[in-house]
């Protein structure tokens, strides 16, 4: 019988407040934990049962935290700066790692969380053992801006906005604007991972849906072309922006094989 998975929850201090952390720990573990980095509207709860299944198939501890301002973490008043992707790797992730006493780790980032994983891998060359990017943006593409502009209109509908409130409560307006206003700003238009990717020396798996409404396959192509370590690209057929929800078995299988 497979040992039971232990689930732990707590809050840890980061600059600016406390963030919520949830951990799925397998009965036996001797591998670097896998840390999840959520998307622009995400949080730990939105991953649903994916972290548990990821823990079971990889045999690794899986850790998710709500970024400051999201989910069950403390609120933020000011919108993120245009350097928010890099700041997550420079300021907040290091604080989480220190609080949990984690030395070596792997990363799984969805959407902008994938971009954060790239920057973190370059920042922590000696301790980041591997990264998986899923639907990660590598620069600001026209399709990205168009998708966000459409979503901004959609969320003006109270019924659609209520879906955000389910996970973020009173922070929902901030969460939405932290995505739409920063990504659509002129100052963010030139953002790119082109200077960060050459610093990535660990193995990289770049997953992308062929029907992703927020970016083309040029994103995973750029990630795998510019990363200096072993890199593989996987395009998921008939799949949009959330492969781990749309094609969970395929993503779990890819993650299991890659992390071996």
GURO-91645 format. One record per residue (C-alpha): residue number from 1; residue in one letter; x, y, z. Coordinates in nm, 2 decimals, padded with zeros to 4 digits, m for minus. Example, Ala and Ser with C-alpha at 12.3 -4.5 7.8 and 13.67 -1.06 7.14 Angstrom:
<recs>
 num residu     px     py     pz
   1      a  01.23 m00.45  00.78
   2      s  01.37 m00.11  00.71
</recs>
This chain:
<recs>
 num residu     px     py     pz
   1      x  00.00  00.00  00.00
   2      x  00.13  00.35 m00.09
   3      x  00.21  00.56  00.22
   4      x m00.05  00.83  00.28
   5      x  00.01  01.19  00.17
   6      x  00.03  01.43  00.46
   7      x m00.11  01.78  00.41
   8      x  00.02  02.08  00.61
   9      x m00.10  02.44  00.61
  10      x  00.06  02.75  00.76
  11      x  00.14  03.12  00.71
  12      x  00.50  03.25  00.67
  13      x  00.64  03.60  00.68
  14      x  00.75  03.78  00.37
  15      x  00.83  04.15  00.31
  16      x  00.49  04.32  00.34
  17      x  00.29  04.06  00.52
  18      x  00.21  03.69  00.56
  19      x  00.16  03.44  00.28
  20      x m00.05  03.12  00.30
  21      x  00.14  02.80  00.23
  22      x  00.01  02.44  00.17
  23      x  00.23  02.14  00.15
  24      x  00.16  01.78  00.02
  25      x  00.42  01.54  00.17
  26      x  00.45  01.18  00.05
  27      x  00.51  00.91  00.31
  28      x  00.87  00.86  00.19
  29      x  01.06  01.14  00.02
  30      x  01.43  01.19 m00.07
  31      x  01.39  01.43 m00.36
  32      x  01.39  01.80 m00.38
  33      x  01.04  01.95 m00.32
  34      x  00.84  02.08 m00.62
  35      x  00.71  02.44 m00.56
  36      x  00.41  02.56 m00.76
  37      x  00.39  02.92 m00.88
  38      x  00.03  03.02 m00.97
  39      x m00.10  03.24 m01.26
  40      x m00.21  03.60 m01.26
  41      x m00.56  03.53 m01.11
  42      x m00.46  03.22 m00.92
  43      x m00.40  03.09 m00.57
  44      x m00.34  02.76 m00.40
  45      x m00.71  02.66 m00.40
  46      x m00.74  02.71 m00.78
  47      x m00.49  02.43 m00.84
  48      x m00.77  02.20 m00.71
  49      x m00.65  01.83 m00.68
  50      x m00.35  01.88 m00.91
  51      x m00.09  01.92 m00.63
  52      x m00.20  01.60 m00.46
  53      x m00.19  01.41 m00.78
  54      x  00.15  01.56 m00.86
  55      x  00.28  01.45 m00.52
  56      x  00.15  01.10 m00.58
  57      x  00.30  01.05 m00.92
  58      x  00.64  01.22 m00.86
  59      x  00.70  01.10 m00.50
  60      x  00.80  01.46 m00.42
  61      x  00.67  01.70 m00.16
  62      x  00.46  01.96 m00.35
  63      x  00.44  02.31 m00.21
  64      x  00.20  02.59 m00.31
  65      x  00.18  02.94 m00.17
  66      x m00.05  03.23 m00.24
  67      x  00.15  03.53 m00.36
  68      x  00.11  03.84 m00.14
  69      x m00.22  04.00 m00.23
  70      x m00.38  03.67 m00.35
  71      x m00.60  03.40 m00.20
  72      x m00.55  03.36  00.17
  73      x m00.24  03.57  00.19
  74      x m00.23  03.93  00.32
  75      x m00.36  04.21  00.10
  76      x m00.15  04.46 m00.09
  77      x m00.25  04.82 m00.15
  78      x m00.03  04.92 m00.43
  79      x m00.04  04.75 m00.77
  80      x  00.28  04.54 m00.86
  81      x  00.55  04.72 m01.04
  82      x  00.65  04.64 m01.39
  83      x  00.93  04.43 m01.24
  84      x  00.69  04.21 m01.05
  85      x  00.80  03.89 m01.23
  86      x  01.16  03.94 m01.12
  87      x  01.06  04.07 m00.78
  88      x  00.89  03.74 m00.70
  89      x  01.22  03.56 m00.76
  90      x  01.43  03.82 m00.58
  91      x  01.21  03.91 m00.28
  92      x  00.92  03.68 m00.20
  93      x  01.03  03.33 m00.31
  94      x  01.35  03.36 m00.11
  95      x  01.16  03.45  00.20
  96      x  00.93  03.14  00.16
  97      x  01.23  02.92  00.10
  98      x  01.40  03.06  00.41
  99      x  01.09  03.02  00.63
 100      x  01.05  02.65  00.52
 101      x  01.42  02.58  00.54
 102      x  01.44  02.46  00.18
 103      x  01.78  02.44  00.02
 104      x  01.72  02.25 m00.31
 105      x  01.40  02.26 m00.50
 106      x  01.23  02.23 m00.84
 107      x  00.96  02.46 m00.98
 108      x  00.63  02.42 m01.17
 109      x  00.49  02.76 m01.28
 110      x  00.17  02.82 m01.47
 111      x  00.13  03.12 m01.69
 112      x  00.31  03.42 m01.53
 113      x  00.42  03.17 m01.26
 114      x  00.62  03.00 m01.54
 115      x  00.79  03.32 m01.62
 116      x  00.87  03.36 m01.25
 117      x  01.01  03.01 m01.25
 118      x  01.25  03.10 m01.53
 119      x  01.38  03.41 m01.34
 120      x  01.41  03.21 m01.01
 121      x  01.60  02.93 m01.19
 122      x  01.85  03.19 m01.31
 123      x  01.87  03.35 m00.97
 124      x  01.92  03.02 m00.78
 125      x  02.15  02.84 m01.01
 126      x  02.30  02.62 m00.73
 127      x  01.97  02.52 m00.57
 128      x  01.71  02.50 m00.84
 129      x  01.73  02.15 m00.98
 130      x  01.46  02.17 m01.26
 131      x  01.17  02.38 m01.38
 132      x  00.85  02.31 m01.56
 133      x  00.68  02.60 m01.73
 134      x  00.32  02.56 m01.83
 135      x  00.16  02.82 m02.06
 136      x  00.43  03.06 m01.96
 137      x  00.46  03.40 m02.13
 138      x  00.81  03.49 m02.25
 139      x  00.74  03.84 m02.38
 140      x  00.43  04.06 m02.44
 141      x  00.26  03.92 m02.75
 142      x m00.03  04.09 m02.93
 143      x m00.24  03.77 m02.85
 144      x m00.15  03.82 m02.48
 145      x m00.28  04.18 m02.48
 146      x m00.59  04.09 m02.68
 147      x m00.67  03.80 m02.44
 148      x m00.63  04.02 m02.13
 149      x m00.84  04.31 m02.29
 150      x m01.12  04.06 m02.36
 151      x m01.10  03.92 m02.00
 152      x m01.11  04.27 m01.86
 153      x m01.44  04.32 m02.04
 154      x m01.57  03.98 m01.93
 155      x m01.49  04.05 m01.56
 156      x m01.71  04.37 m01.57
 157      x m02.00  04.12 m01.55
 158      x m02.08  04.08 m01.18
 159      x m02.15  03.71 m01.23
 160      x m01.80  03.66 m01.38
 161      x m01.63  03.87 m01.12
 162      x m01.80  03.66 m00.85
 163      x m01.57  03.37 m00.96
 164      x m01.28  03.58 m00.85
 165      x m01.44  03.67 m00.52
 166      x m01.48  03.30 m00.44
 167      x m01.10  03.27 m00.41
 168      x m00.98  03.62 m00.33
 169      x m01.27  03.78 m00.14
 170      x m01.22  04.15 m00.08
 171      x m00.88  04.14 m00.26
 172      x m01.05  04.05 m00.59
 173      x m01.05  04.40 m00.74
 174      x m00.68  04.43 m00.67
 175      x m00.61  04.09 m00.81
 176      x m00.78  04.17 m01.14
 177      x m00.61  04.51 m01.17
 178      x m00.27  04.37 m01.08
 179      x m00.32  04.16 m01.39
 180      x m00.50  04.38 m01.64
 181      x m00.35  04.72 m01.56
 182      x  00.01  04.61 m01.53
 183      x  00.01  04.38 m01.84
 184      x m00.17  04.64 m02.06
 185      x  00.04  04.93 m01.95
 186      x  00.29  05.09 m02.19
 187      x  00.57  05.05 m01.94
 188      x  00.53  04.67 m01.95
 189      x  00.51  04.63 m02.32
 190      x  00.88  04.57 m02.36
 191      x  00.90  04.31 m02.09
 192      x  01.07  03.99 m02.19
 193      x  01.26  03.68 m02.06
 194      x  01.53  03.71 m02.32
 195      x  01.80  03.83 m02.06
 196      x  01.69  03.58 m01.80
 197      x  01.67  03.26 m02.00
 198      x  02.05  03.23 m02.08
 199      x  02.10  03.22 m01.70
 200      x  01.89  02.90 m01.67
 201      x  02.13  02.60 m01.64
 202      x  01.89  02.34 m01.49
 203      x  01.67  02.11 m01.71
 204      x  01.36  02.28 m01.84
 205      x  01.03  02.14 m01.96
 206      x  00.82  02.40 m02.15
 207      x  00.45  02.29 m02.19
 208      x  00.21  02.49 m02.40
 209      x m00.14  02.43 m02.54
 210      x m00.18  02.48 m02.92
 211      x m00.50  02.68 m02.86
 212      x m00.37  02.90 m02.57
 213      x m00.57  03.22 m02.58
 214      x m00.29  03.42 m02.41
 215      x  00.01  03.34 m02.63
 216      x  00.14  03.14 m02.92
 217      x  00.39  02.85 m02.93
 218      x  00.66  03.11 m02.98
 219      x  00.67  03.13 m02.60
 220      x  00.79  02.78 m02.54
 221      x  01.01  02.79 m02.85
 222      x  01.19  03.10 m02.70
 223      x  01.22  02.93 m02.36
 224      x  01.38  02.62 m02.49
 225      x  01.60  02.80 m02.75
 226      x  01.75  03.05 m02.50
 227      x  01.78  02.83 m02.18
 228      x  02.14  02.70 m02.16
 229      x  02.06  02.38 m01.98
 230      x  01.88  02.07 m02.13
 231      x  01.54  02.19 m02.25
 232      x  01.24  02.02 m02.41
 233      x  00.92  02.16 m02.55
 234      x  00.58  01.99 m02.54
 235      x  00.29  02.12 m02.73
 236      x m00.05  01.99 m02.61
 237      x m00.30  01.94 m02.89
 238      x m00.65  02.08 m02.87
 239      x m00.56  02.26 m02.54
 240      x m00.60  02.61 m02.41
 241      x m00.43  02.81 m02.14
 242      x m00.47  02.57 m01.85
 243      x m00.34  02.23 m01.95
 244      x m00.32  02.09 m01.60
 245      x m00.70  02.13 m01.58
 246      x m00.79  02.05 m01.95
 247      x m00.55  01.76 m01.99
 248      x m00.44  01.66 m01.64
 249      x m00.33  01.31 m01.71
 250      x m00.11  01.42 m01.99
 251      x  00.05  01.69 m01.78
 252      x  00.10  01.45 m01.48
 253      x  00.27  01.20 m01.71
 254      x  00.50  01.46 m01.86
 255      x  00.59  01.59 m01.52
 256      x  00.66  01.24 m01.38
 257      x  00.88  01.14 m01.67
 258      x  01.07  01.48 m01.68
 259      x  01.14  01.49 m01.30
 260      x  01.28  01.13 m01.30
</recs>
